[in-house]
Amino acid sequence: MKKSVGILGIIISLLFLSAELYLLKVIQALEMVHGQWRTNAWGYLSEPPCLIAVVITLAALLYSCYITFSSK
């Protein structure tokens, strides 16, 4: 049971991580409308809201991996 919960957590956190990384380009496009943007979309990871979201997702991914591989 714990292993299936861990696998489900891995899948969900990877989906969230891919959505967050995709949305960096969306943030860049929205800032282009206002006239000021960063040339690299990865630069938005230094902004606190984006960084906190990615760190929480990575923490959930690591915890899910721990649950999956530590359970028998």
Stockholm file with secondary structure:
# STOCKHOLM 1.0

chainA/1-72         MKKSVGILGIIISLLFLSAELYLLKVIQALEMVHGQWRTNAWGYLSEPPCLIAVVITLAALLYSCYITFSSK
#=GR chainA/1-72 SS CHHHHHHHHHHHHHHHHHHHHHHHHHHHHHHHHHTCCCSSGGGGGGSHHHHHHHHHHHHHHHHHHHHHHHCC
#=GC SS_cons        CHHHHHHHHHHHHHHHHHHHHHHHHHHHHHHHHHTCCCSSGGGGGGSHHHHHHHHHHHHHHHHHHHHHHHCC
//
